[in-house]
Amino acid sequence: MTEQSVQELYDQAFFEALRDGSRQSAAVIVPMILDWIQPQQVVDVGCGDGTWLSMFREHGIEDVLGIDGSYVEPANLQIPVHQFVSWNLSQPVLLDQAFDLAMSLEVAEHLPEESASSFVNSLVRLSDVVLFSAAIPYQGGTHHINEQWPDYWIQRFEERGYIAIDVLRERIWNHPRVEPWYAQNSFIFVRRDRLFRYPKLQELALRSTWSNQSLVHPQIYLNRCVEQSSVSEAESIASENNPSQLIKILNLTCLPVAEIHSGEGITLELEYQLESPVKAAIFNLSLSNASGDIYLDTHVAMDILPDAQKGPHRLQLQIDRLDLIQGHYFINPGIFSPDWQQIYDFHWHRYPLTISADAPQTGMLNPPMRWRTLCSHADQLADAQRLKPV
């Protein structure tokens, strides 16, 4: 992968989307780690914008170091710039310093498998104690190229004389402020001949009822179910029931741009083509976040469709204001038969929308919105006759 494409994958928006969840999770987990290990020096390999290290600093641990790629913009760091080192994580991390705690959370899955062993080597060189988590198979995420079950990583640490301590997951599994990937994947690895130095951790390990199992968090499972049912099931049903795709979605455009401020209006323009004559159809637009949570869902029935031989055709939804928290969303268009039994076409998470906000917004639950056609054929009917919101 080129440096430019890596920069595009892990841009400011990528880290901003993770920041709030990471901070909330760190607020729960960091105090436990401080109690069990009492570190005075912490290094985070794959630190992103340094959100986790900033939480250690808030708890009085000033000697921290973040390591990540050149794609991290210094202006976006949550820690002092001098406490950040730019490094290609697919290469061995070589520092002339040891730390009381090394951590790497949800990073290893972003690196090629041929780098896995050297990455673990880097972590154990840095500390006798490693807080580690990595995505499991089919967890999903941006550029996950080496998703593995915990056994894969446990074996690599054990080969280097480290024992897996599975005491964190049982304490955060159902915590509402901890992101499910941390609850599902977090282990503490300790150099076996140094475990006695951490009596609290040693005692907890002896009493733990968890045993390094490969587990799937219910929230991650449900999120994947939503994604799969929305993408593969819906699109396969559309393909099976309507092999000719009677109506095809060509594109969806956010006007004037696909980035707005919370509280501003936006126009969504759907471009479609009739492949065969169809008398009527329902056009649906929904707005969701990356996890599949739906924040807006609206549709309109068109009782008279344009001429199939002409086109493409356009349909607009004008939303007067959109009140959502800052983040990254998707517009999902779908076209259905009048009885909803057939899916003519459906696109899930293909059209991104970014919303910015200076402060929390108090907005409207059901914003005013209007549908209108932009058909160019000569016998175009009035919108009032053509469109029937349902």
N, C-alpha and C positions, 0 to 999 in steps of 0.2 A: 504494500500500500504506500502511495506517495505521501510525502510530508504535507502537501496541500490537501489531500483528501482526509488525512488525520485531523488537520486543523479544522476542516469543515465538520467532521463528526463531533469533535469535542470542543465546540465553540462556547461562547459565553452563555447562549441559551441552554445548552446541555447542562452546565453546572448550575445555572439559576433554577432550572426545573427540579434539581435534586436538593437544593440548599435547605429549604424549609423542613423537608422530611428528614434529612440528615441531621439537622440541628436538633429537632425534637427527639430523635433517636439517641443522639449523643448525650442529651441532657439526662436521659434515663440510664444509659450504659456507663458513661464515664465515671460517675460516683462509685459504682460497683467495682470497676477496675482499680480505682484509686484505693479503695478499701482493701482489696485482696492483694494487690501487688505493691502499692505505695511507690510508684515510679517518680523520679525527679527529672528524668530526661526521656522524651518521647519522640520517636521518628515515625512518620506516616508515609509509607511508600505507595504512591498513587493517591496523593492527598487531594487532588482536584483543586478547589479554591481554598482549601485549608479549614473547612467548616469544623471538622472533628477536632483539629488541633486548637482551634479558637475556643472550644469548650474546655479543653484541658487548661488553657491559659486562664479562663475565667475561674477555674478552681485552684489557681495559684501555681500552676506548673509553667514556669516561664521558659525553660530550656526545651524548646521544641524545634523540630525540623521537618519541613514538608518536601517531598520529592515527587516530581511528576514531569510530564513532557513539556516541550516548548509551546504547546497549544494553550497552556494556562497563561492568561494575560495578567501581568503583575498588578494592574489596576483593579482586578477583580478579587485579589487575594483577601481572605479574612484574617490573615496573620501578617506580621511585618514582612516586607519584601526580603529583608536580609535573612529571614528564617526559611527561605524557599530555595531549592536547588533544582534546576532544570536537568532532566536526565531521560535518555531513551530507555524505558523500562523493559524493553525486550532484550537489553544487554545487561550483563552483571552490574550491580550497584556496588561500587568500591569506594568506601569512605574510611578515613583514618580516625574513626570514632565509634565507640560502642554506646548503647543506650540501655536504660532500664526496661524499656518497652518498645518493641517495634510493632507496628500495626499495618494491615493492608486489607481494606474492606471493599469487596465487590470490584476487584481490580484484575485478578489473575485471569478471569474469563475473557478479558479484552486482549490478552496477549496470545501469540501463536503457541501451540502445544510444544513445539520444539524449545520454547523458552521456559517451560514450566519448571524444570529441575534447576536451572540457573536462577530463576526467580526465587525459589525456596532457599537456595544457597545464599542469595543476597539477604534474605530476611534473617536467617539464623546467624549470619556473620554480624548482623547489627545488634542482636540481643539474645539473651537466654529465654526471654518470654516474648511470644508473638500472638497478638490478637488478629485473627484471620477469618475472613469469609470470602466465598467465591460462589458464583451462580451454579445451580444444578442444571442438568439437561432439561431443555424446553422451558426454562424459566423466562426467557425472552429478555430483550433489552438491546440497546444500541451497540452494534458491532461486537456481539458476543461470539467469539470464534473458538472458545475452549471451555464449554460448560461441562462440568464433571461432578459426579457424586462425591460426598465427603471422603469416602474410602480412598479415592485417588490421591487427595492431598494428604490425608492422614498417613498413608504409606510413605510418601516422600519425606514428610517430617520425621517419621519413625526411623527411616534409613539414616537420618542425620542425628539420631539420639534424642529426639524430642517426643514427648508423650502428649496425647490429645486430652484436654480437660474439658468435658462437656457439661459445664455447670451454668453457663450463661443462657443457653436457649430455654431451659425450663423456667427461668425467672422472667423472661421477656416474651415468651411465646404468644401470650394473649394481651400483651400491654398495648393499649390503644394508641400510644404515642410513638411506638417503635415500628418502623417500616418492616413489612413482613419478610423481606429478603435478609435483613439483619437477624430477625428472630429465627429464621429457618437455617441460616448458614454459619453462624458465628461460633467459633471454637477458640480456646486458648491453648497454645502449644508451649510447653515448658521443657527446657533441657532436663532430661530425666535425672541426672546426677545433681541438679540444683533445685529440685522441687522442694527440698526441706527448707529452703530459704523463704518459702511463702507458706507459712503454716495455715493461714486462713483458707487459702486455695486448696491446700492439701487435704484439710479436713472436709471441705465441701465436696471434693472429688470422691472421698471415701463414702460420703452419704448420698451421693447423687444416684437417682433412679434412671437417669438417661445414660445411654451407652453408645455414643457415637453413631447413632442410627441415621440412615438416609431417610429424611422426612420431607414432606411437601406441605407447606403452610396452606391452610384452607383458603386464605385470601388470594394467594398466588394461583391456586388451583381454580378458584372461581373466576378470577380475572382472565385466565387462559381459556376457560370455558366460554366466556363472553366473546373473546376475540375469535375463537375458532367457530363458534356458532354464527357469529356475524359475518365472518369472511368465508370460510370453506363451506359451511352448510348452506348459507344463503346463496352464495355464488354457484355452488354445485346444483342446488335446487333450481336456480334460474337456468342453468345449462341443461339439466335433465328435462325439465318441464317445458322449456322454451328454447330448443336447440337453435332456432333461427334468430333468437333475440329480437323479438318483434320491435322493440324500442331500445336503442342503444345510447347510453350516456357517453358523450364525447369529451366533455370537460366541465369543470366548475371554476368560476372566477370570482374572487372577492374584490369588490369595487368600493373605493378606488384602489386600495391595496389590501394585502392579507395581514396587515398589522395595524391594530387600532388601539386607542386608549379606552379603558373601561368607562362606560357611559356614553360612548360615541355610537353613531349609527353605522350601518354597513349594508351594502346591497350584494346579494348572492345571485350570480347569473349562471343558470344551468343550460348548457348546450347539449342538445340531443338530436337523434336522427331516427325516423321511422323506417325500419327495414321492410315492413309490410303494412298494408292498411290495418289500422286499429281504430275502433270507434271511440273508445274512452279509456282513460287511465287515471291513476292516482299518482301524484308526484309528491315525494316525501323528502324533507331535509331535516337532519338531526345534527346536533353539536355535542361532541364528547371530548373528554380528556384522553390522555394516553392510556389510562387504565380501563377505558370503556364506559366510564360513568357518563350518563346522558344528562345534559343541562338544558337542552332545548329540543323539542320534537314537534314538527308541524307538517301538515300536508294539505294538498288541495286537489280536488277532483276536476278533471277536464272532460266534460261531456262531449265535446266536439274537438277532435284533434286535427292538426294541419294535414295537408296533402302529403302522402307518403313519398310521392315522386319529387317533392320539392324539399328544400332544407339545405343545411341544417337549421334547426329551430331553436329558439331561446325562450327561457322562462325566468323571470326575476322574482326574488323575494326581497323586499325592502324592509329592513328592521330599523325602527327609529332610534333605538338605543339598546346597547347590549351591556348589561351590568354583570361582570364576572371578575373574579380575583385574577391577579396577574398570573400568566402562565401560557402554556402551549396547548392548543386545542385542535380538533379536526372537524371539518364539515363533511357529513356523510349523505350523499344523495342516493335516492332509490326510486324506481318507477315500478308500479304494481298494477295488476288488473283491478277493475272496479270493486271486486269482491275480496280483494287482498289475497286471493288464493294462488296467484301466479306472480313470480318476480320476473319482470322483464329485464331489469338490470339493477345492479346495486354496487356501490363503491364504498368501501370502509377504510377510513384512515389514509386516504390518498391526498386530501386537500387540507393543508395545515392553515391554522389561524393563530396569530400571536396577539395576546392582549397585555398591555402594560397598564400600570396603575401607580400613582404617587402615594396613595393611602387607601385603606379599606373603603370600599364603596357601599353605599346604601342605595339599592336600585330596585327595579321593577321585576316582579316575578314573571309576569306575562307582558313582555314589551309589545307596543303597537307594531304591527307588521302588515304588509300588503303584497299580494301576488299580482303579477301582470305578465302578459305575453308580449313577445317581441317578434312575432311572426311577420314575414315580409310578403306572404302570398296575397294576391289581390282580393280574395274574398274573405279576408280576416274578419271575424266577428268581434263584437265589443267584448271587453274583458268581463263585464258584468254577466253576459250571457255564457261566455266560455268557461269561466272559473267559478267553482262552488267550493269555498272552504268547508272542511268537514272536521 
